[in-house]
């Protein structure tokens, strides 16, 4: 489970978390009839989607199609926006994510944004931030948890002698992996990434992709990307969004080779977008 124990949320009586009453595995995330509005503007229309555990799910589509909005609904980042509201159902291991205590939800569902956004603190304090919020104040336990998170983010060997330097002193690619380490520190079950390599060079992008392959062994990953080659390289499953609707969702190989919808084929082949 890691250095920091997760808060266990009890499921319905006689139903194991992660399984239904028949003992079959539940999807990690199940989204049903999801609509989302920014004031009068509807950004998502009736999205239906099941995201499996320990897989990488990529969301593709043209700019403004609702991908990033959908990602923000999953851990309720939209709640800071006046007039924004979601309706429908988002289940995390069968529990209502839209009604769950938001601190608990964001501990279980972490997020990494498009551009690296380290805090104006040291490398160590960036990773330690969430750990301290969750009760690990200092000492050897905190040091071990920070080291473990940096190792999981494939960054420890590069920064272990610079832990008390500013997070802004390292490269953009290292800053993005630092933000991933910060998200991983509280042991999230799901990691959401909104175009995490769009501002990075090819070498840094390759490191992020290699890292995601390793992380999915212990974490469910959902990534928004404009880079279809990236989706094809790293994703197990892919969803195509257009005009706020999920047009198609399937295994990545099927989406890119034999899509069922003409809109998907047109986008994949570059006819628009």
C-alpha positions as CSV (number, residue, x, y, z in Angstrom):
1,X,0.0,0.0,0.0
2,X,3.0,2.3,0.4
3,X,4.3,4.5,3.2
4,X,1.1,6.4,3.5
5,X,-2.0,4.3,4.1
6,X,-5.1,5.1,2.1
7,X,-8.3,6.0,3.7
8,X,-10.6,3.0,3.3
9,X,-14.2,3.9,2.3
10,X,-16.7,1.2,3.1
11,X,-18.8,-0.1,0.2
12,X,-22.3,-1.4,0.3
13,X,-22.9,-4.2,2.8
14,X,-21.6,-7.6,1.6
15,X,-20.1,-6.1,-1.6
16,X,-16.3,-6.1,-1.8
17,X,-14.8,-2.9,-3.1
18,X,-13.8,-3.5,-6.7
19,X,-16.2,-6.4,-7.3
20,X,-19.9,-6.7,-7.9
21,X,-22.2,-9.0,-6.1
22,X,-21.3,-11.8,-8.5
23,X,-17.6,-11.4,-7.7
24,X,-16.7,-10.0,-11.1
25,X,-14.3,-7.1,-11.3
26,X,-15.9,-3.7,-11.5
27,X,-14.4,-0.9,-13.7
28,X,-12.2,1.4,-11.8
29,X,-14.3,4.3,-13.1
30,X,-17.8,4.0,-14.5
31,X,-19.3,7.2,-16.0
32,X,-23.0,7.2,-16.9
33,X,-25.2,9.9,-18.5
34,X,-22.6,12.6,-17.7
35,X,-23.5,16.1,-18.7
36,X,-21.5,19.2,-17.8
37,X,-22.3,22.9,-18.1
38,X,-20.3,26.1,-17.8
39,X,-23.2,28.4,-17.0
40,X,-25.6,28.1,-19.9
41,X,-23.0,26.4,-22.2
42,X,-23.1,22.6,-22.2
43,X,-19.6,21.2,-22.6
44,X,-20.3,17.5,-22.2
45,X,-23.3,15.6,-23.5
46,X,-24.4,12.2,-22.1
47,X,-20.9,10.7,-21.8
48,X,-21.0,6.9,-21.1
49,X,-17.6,5.2,-20.4
50,X,-16.0,2.5,-18.3
51,X,-12.3,2.7,-17.4
52,X,-10.6,-0.5,-16.4
53,X,-8.1,-0.8,-13.6
54,X,-4.3,-0.8,-14.2
55,X,-4.6,0.3,-17.8
56,X,-3.7,3.5,-19.7
57,X,-6.7,5.2,-21.2
58,X,-6.1,7.9,-23.8
59,X,-8.6,10.6,-24.7
60,X,-8.2,12.2,-28.1
61,X,-10.0,14.7,-30.2
62,X,-9.7,18.3,-31.5
63,X,-9.3,21.3,-29.3
64,X,-12.4,22.3,-27.4
65,X,-14.1,19.0,-27.7
66,X,-14.5,18.4,-24.0
67,X,-11.5,16.1,-23.2
68,X,-9.9,18.3,-20.5
69,X,-13.4,19.2,-19.1
70,X,-14.1,15.5,-18.7
71,X,-10.8,14.9,-16.9
72,X,-11.6,17.7,-14.5
73,X,-15.0,16.2,-13.7
74,X,-13.4,12.9,-12.6
75,X,-11.8,14.6,-9.5
76,X,-14.1,17.6,-9.4
77,X,-11.5,20.3,-10.2
78,X,-14.4,22.2,-11.9
79,X,-15.8,23.1,-8.5
80,X,-13.6,26.2,-8.3
81,X,-15.4,27.6,-11.4
82,X,-18.5,29.7,-10.8
83,X,-21.5,28.3,-12.6
84,X,-19.9,25.0,-13.5
85,X,-22.0,21.9,-12.7
86,X,-22.0,18.2,-13.5
87,X,-25.0,15.9,-13.6
88,X,-25.1,12.1,-14.2
89,X,-23.0,9.5,-12.4
90,X,-19.3,9.0,-11.8
91,X,-18.5,5.9,-9.8
92,X,-15.1,5.2,-8.4
93,X,-15.0,1.5,-7.4
94,X,-18.8,1.7,-7.2
95,X,-18.8,4.8,-5.0
96,X,-20.4,8.1,-6.0
97,X,-17.4,10.4,-6.8
98,X,-19.7,13.4,-7.3
99,X,-21.0,13.1,-3.7
100,X,-17.8,11.9,-2.0
101,X,-15.8,14.1,0.4
102,X,-13.7,16.1,-2.1
103,X,-10.4,15.7,-0.1
104,X,-10.8,12.0,-0.1
105,X,-11.6,11.9,-3.8
106,X,-8.5,14.0,-4.7
107,X,-6.4,11.8,-2.6
108,X,-7.6,8.8,-4.5
109,X,-7.7,10.5,-7.9
110,X,-4.6,12.6,-8.5
111,X,-4.0,15.1,-11.4
112,X,-1.1,16.4,-13.4
113,X,-1.6,19.4,-15.6
114,X,-0.4,20.4,-19.1
115,X,2.4,22.6,-18.0
116,X,4.6,21.8,-15.1
117,X,3.3,23.7,-12.0
118,X,5.7,23.0,-9.1
119,X,5.1,25.0,-6.0
120,X,7.6,27.8,-5.2
121,X,9.3,25.5,-2.8
122,X,12.2,23.1,-2.7
123,X,12.1,19.8,-4.6
124,X,11.7,18.0,-1.3
125,X,8.9,20.2,-0.1
126,X,7.0,19.9,-3.3
127,X,6.8,16.1,-2.9
128,X,6.3,16.3,0.9
129,X,3.3,18.8,0.6
130,X,0.5,16.2,0.3
131,X,2.2,13.9,2.8
132,X,2.2,16.7,5.4
133,X,-1.4,17.6,4.7
134,X,-2.3,13.9,5.3
135,X,-0.5,13.8,8.7
136,X,3.1,12.9,8.0
137,X,4.9,15.8,9.6
138,X,8.6,15.0,9.4
139,X,11.3,12.6,10.3
140,X,12.5,9.4,8.7
141,X,9.0,8.4,7.6
142,X,8.6,11.6,5.6
143,X,12.0,11.3,4.1
144,X,11.4,7.7,3.0
145,X,8.0,8.6,1.5
146,X,9.6,11.5,-0.5
147,X,12.4,9.2,-1.8
148,X,9.9,6.5,-2.7
149,X,7.8,9.0,-4.7
150,X,10.7,10.4,-6.6
151,X,11.9,6.9,-7.4
152,X,8.4,6.0,-8.7
153,X,8.6,9.1,-10.9
154,X,12.0,8.0,-12.2
155,X,13.5,11.3,-10.9
156,X,15.4,10.3,-7.7
157,X,18.8,9.6,-9.3
158,X,18.7,13.0,-11.1
159,X,17.8,15.1,-8.0
160,X,18.8,13.2,-4.9
161,X,21.7,15.7,-4.4
162,X,19.5,18.7,-5.0
163,X,16.5,18.1,-2.8
164,X,16.7,21.4,-1.0
165,X,17.1,23.5,-4.2
166,X,14.2,25.3,-5.8
167,X,12.0,23.2,-8.0
168,X,12.4,25.8,-10.6
169,X,16.2,25.0,-10.8
170,X,15.6,21.8,-12.8
171,X,14.5,21.4,-16.4
172,X,11.0,21.4,-17.7
173,X,10.9,17.7,-18.2
174,X,12.2,17.2,-14.6
175,X,9.6,19.6,-13.3
176,X,6.8,17.6,-14.9
177,X,8.1,14.4,-13.4
178,X,8.4,16.2,-10.1
179,X,4.7,17.1,-10.4
180,X,4.0,13.4,-11.1
181,X,6.0,12.5,-8.0
182,X,4.0,15.0,-6.0
183,X,0.8,13.5,-7.2
184,X,2.1,9.9,-6.5
185,X,3.2,10.8,-3.0
186,X,-0.3,10.1,-1.5
187,X,-0.6,6.8,-3.4
188,X,-3.6,7.7,-5.7
189,X,-5.5,4.9,-7.2
190,X,-6.1,6.9,-10.4
191,X,-3.8,9.4,-12.1
192,X,-5.2,11.9,-14.5
193,X,-2.8,13.7,-16.9
194,X,-3.8,16.6,-19.1
195,X,-1.4,16.7,-22.0
196,X,1.6,16.2,-19.7
197,X,4.2,16.2,-22.4
198,X,2.9,18.9,-24.8
199,X,5.4,21.5,-23.6
200,X,8.3,19.0,-23.5
201,X,11.1,18.0,-26.0
202,X,11.1,14.5,-27.5
203,X,13.6,13.1,-25.0
204,X,11.6,14.3,-22.0
205,X,8.4,13.1,-23.6
206,X,9.9,9.6,-24.0
207,X,10.8,9.6,-20.3
208,X,7.3,10.5,-19.3
209,X,5.9,7.7,-21.6
210,X,8.2,5.1,-20.1
211,X,7.2,6.2,-16.7
212,X,3.5,5.8,-17.4
213,X,4.2,2.2,-18.6
214,X,5.8,1.5,-15.2
215,X,3.1,3.3,-13.1
216,X,0.1,1.4,-14.6
217,X,1.1,-1.7,-12.7
218,X,-0.2,0.0,-9.5
219,X,-2.3,2.8,-10.8
220,X,-5.1,3.4,-13.3
221,X,-4.0,6.2,-15.8
222,X,-6.2,8.5,-17.9
223,X,-4.3,10.8,-20.2
224,X,-5.6,13.6,-22.5
225,X,-3.4,14.0,-25.5
226,X,-3.4,15.9,-28.9
227,X,-0.6,13.6,-30.0
228,X,-2.2,10.6,-31.7
229,X,1.1,8.9,-32.1
230,X,1.5,9.1,-28.3
231,X,-1.9,7.6,-27.8
232,X,-1.1,4.8,-30.2
233,X,2.3,4.1,-28.4
234,X,1.2,4.1,-24.8
235,X,-2.6,3.6,-24.4
236,X,-4.4,0.3,-23.9
237,X,-7.8,1.9,-24.6
238,X,-8.7,5.1,-26.4
239,X,-11.7,7.3,-26.5
240,X,-12.5,9.9,-29.2
241,X,-14.3,13.1,-28.2
242,X,-16.0,15.5,-30.6
243,X,-18.2,18.5,-29.7
244,X,-18.6,17.4,-26.1
245,X,-19.6,13.8,-27.0
246,X,-17.7,10.6,-26.7
247,X,-18.0,9.3,-30.2
248,X,-16.2,6.0,-29.8
249,X,-14.3,4.1,-27.2
250,X,-12.4,0.8,-27.7
251,X,-9.0,-0.8,-27.5
252,X,-6.4,1.5,-29.0
253,X,-5.5,-0.9,-31.8
254,X,-9.1,-1.0,-33.0
255,X,-9.6,2.8,-32.7
256,X,-6.5,3.4,-34.9
257,X,-6.9,0.6,-37.4
258,X,-10.6,-0.2,-37.7
259,X,-12.7,2.5,-36.1
260,X,-16.4,1.9,-36.1
261,X,-17.5,5.6,-36.6
262,X,-16.8,7.7,-39.6
263,X,-16.0,10.7,-37.4
264,X,-13.3,8.8,-35.7
265,X,-11.8,7.6,-39.0
266,X,-11.9,11.2,-40.4
267,X,-10.0,12.5,-37.3
268,X,-7.5,9.7,-37.2
269,X,-6.7,10.1,-41.0
270,X,-6.3,13.9,-40.6
271,X,-9.4,15.0,-42.6
272,X,-10.2,17.4,-39.8
273,X,-8.8,18.5,-36.4
